């Protein structure tokens, strides 16, 4: 294999710690295996001296298999080589494994150092037994603690002092997180340490003080940006409009905002608060008959109100924190008791938990002045860590303890860190990548992508260079993250990424599609597209398509759509039993019984059990702004039944409640397929088992949530090796690649953490709301808001990384599908790429906005007005011409956006501007045979470029196009092909009675005509198709004119 210079360096480098940044498709696994082979076969490092840690068992297995294959090949060449035979013998038991398995093996070897019972290491506690033990420990802690203090704490945690579930969840959350740190008790103490009595805001811990003022600055910048937009609007109004007062008001605001910023910079909160209160009192009026200004003014006042709601006096802000000091001290003490009682109970049962493997290993390596760690350092020659971006603090501490200062080889990609919920800390790798190179640490960047076609690679560079470099975010897309294709083959047959937006307000949308919710509509459209693509290209197979979804819940609409379209599919459900229709409905109903205020559960019950459409729910909700009132109108008896079961839950078994649910609308017999009935029967047996253990409804729901992520696989007669469409989550797809990918996209990010009563940040601690003891009304205190702010930003940054993973799986073609709601004569709206708007949106809005503000020729955006799945199933539809349309604004012109130009042109023009200037000049110049002076009147392009245009204008073939022919430049086209509307611009075409000639001008700096043909054949074919529909009686010819080559290229 031919290695790049960076790959070769990663394979060969020795005697230093190394961190390798390997973007998607960079050949990371191949490099890791080659490095191991080189160390084993050339450097003669025995495999039992190597520790290679992977993220999954599958990755470890693949690495071992590749090594075994290579070693067997070497052994065949050298059958008498005793060393190679020894390595083959040692490989099956080598430490090429997950970090948990590696830790467990160390504990089994050195259990006596920590006085562990060796039998406990083979006795990992099950989820259900663990839950039962936790409940037992929780009850013991509460029974032995001061009841007055518990009552005081409960007043801050629950609307009812009799409900302990909030307290139980909170203690368990903190204790579980603490158990995966290097010092559990210190973590528990730190988690509530911010809630103290402070004399002034400036006494707050530095991190919270800076977050507080940064938050105020963000709010103020929202106001400032809106003022700037309003000023711009007013300045551009016609002189006849009297806007002097508004302009003066806005200029005053702008000046005052500058002053407010100085107060924030000086941490002078009192002055800021007083000045802001005066600012919002400034009188003004709107401008009549100017709805755009009225909307801007309304937005401005919304920003005023949002900021004003948080501007309590300094004394009030500190008092809100102080009132939580006593109850959270009680919480701290209870959690410490719970943690220690639980550890003792686990040890008494002679068991360990999954988290214990890492925690105990860290303690083992620290014990007796690191005696075990020191001996292991002498035995371990190499430590390799794969997927390092997903490592947490505890795992990294274990790795550091085993390293000798120059033998740790880490590989990862910060852009692909998507396991925050498991404690992954991408900052660990980011810190190493940002360190200056030294004798003890070297960074290597793998700068090639060997997976995807050129257009996909280029688009991802373009998108994430914008999205990951937004001011105020911690993420970054550095120069070394911008990759290039690694092979010539990736440059050929390269097609733009396609963003398909289904217009839910389209008048052409068929009746069958009007009642579909967003997920169902996207699923039906994806099914129609797969069939259409297969009809167009008979060589495509079902297995050539993979659908990526953001959540398991999106799989069910796809299953239904594929069933309707007779598309064979494979869905690798890790939660098959619990996601199946009857089980998920029953769990939603039981959740509603346990908590009748659960709106998500109510929505599920209404739609799944009573077949109420989301549109009907919305219509009724809008009347009273009350979901439960809407439910009463739609299903009058529902909530009465729910409350009856709610009050009987302590006297009824779970089985009895499930029996009642099964009778509603005869759903077991009438609504469930054979497969779903089989799943429900398995679930029913589980209910019977749990009833025998008397776990109660709350604990049953809790166990079910635990099991949703794990064990039960849905039975399927289809293997993922068969000729079927593959559906999987983005998380599951990580590390894999597929021929053609559809991403079922989303426009918003649902952050449940934003509305929850409490959440936990690994370094900032606990975020918990304050409450008034007399009314139990809750409100956000300063600490709560700052932690929530950080948690939400980190979640959005991870969402960006999740999008990166999704968009880097495709090899050949990438399609992104979502919905949009616009009227036929309405332009789509776009978010600005500012921090505050990005924080309120997600995948589709990010991509759509970047395509609007900085278009890429590698992204094609289509607004879908309708699609006909039934017709596409029957046969490919013939394209139908449409009468020439009026000029369409804001259409992408992919022929000249974002290309690479000669260096001499870039001295005066940015690369993204040069093509635009050239095309504009060609559009406005009349006739032919221009002079240099003619062109210089309209452009300040470099003379060398203008001279090329002069020579073009004197070219005989170019002149011929203007002789007795009709000529159009920058002409929009619009035609229908099947159910899809195709639209765009053609640079120039000329026609007479017999022939129509298309000319597409290219400014790309390519060296050969064949490169233009390879890159633009599909685009030109689209132009020819459009003209064939508009002018069916003419012969269509097409040419590219390269300004770099000064040559017409026929296609």
Secondary structure, 3 states (H helix, E strand, C coil): CCCCHHHHHHHHCCCCEEEEEECCCCCHHHHHHHHHHHHHHHCCCCHHHEEEEECCHHHHHHHHHHHHHHHHHHHHHCCCCHHHHHHHHHHCCCEEEEHHHHHHHHHHHHHHHHCCCHHHHHCECCHHHHHHHHHHHHHHHHHCCCHHHHHHHHHCCCCCCCCCHHHHHHHHHHHHHHCCCCCHHHHHHHHCCCCCCCCCHHHCCHHHHHHHHHHHHHHHHHHHHHHHHHHHHHHCCCCCCCCHHHHHHHHHHHHHHHHHHHHHHCCCHHHHHHHHHHHCCCCCCCCCCCHHHHHHHHHHHHHHHHHHHHCCCHHHHHHHHHHHHHHHHHHHHHHHHHHHHHHHHHHHCCCECCCHHHHHHHHHHHHHHHHHHHHHHHHCCEEEECCHHHCCHHHHHHHHHHCCCCCEEEEECHHHCCCHHHCCCCHHHHHHHHCCCECCEEEEEECEECCCCHHHHHHHHHHHHHHCCCCCCCCCCCHHHCCEECCHHHHCCCCCEEEEEEECCCCCCCHHHHCCCHHHHHHHHHHHHHHHHHHHCCCCCHHHEEEEECCCCHHHHHHHHHHHCCCCEEECCCCHHHHCHHHHHHHHHHHHHHCCCCHHHHHHHHHHHCCCCHHHHHHHHHHHCCHHHHHHHHCCCHHHHHHHHHHHCCCCCHHHHHHHHHHHHHHHHHCCCHHHHHHHHHHHHHHHHHHHCCCHHHHHHHHHHHHHCCCCCCCCCCCCCCCCEEEEEHHHHCCCCEEEEEEECCCCCCCHHHCCCEEEECCCEEEECEECCCCCCEECCHHHHHHHHHHHHHHHHHHHHHHHHHHCCEEEEEEEEEEECCCCCCCCCCCCCCHHHHCCCCHHHHHHHHHHHCCCCCEEEEEECCCCHHHHHHCCCCEECCCCCCCCCCCCCCCCCCCCCCHHHHCCCCHHHHHHHHHHHHHHCCCCCCCHHHHHCCCCCCHHHHHHHHHHHCCHHHHHCCCCCEEEEEEEEEEEECCEEEEEEEEEEEECCCEEEEEEEECCCCCCHHHHHHHHHHHHHHHHHHHHHHCCCCEEEEEEEECCCCEEEEC
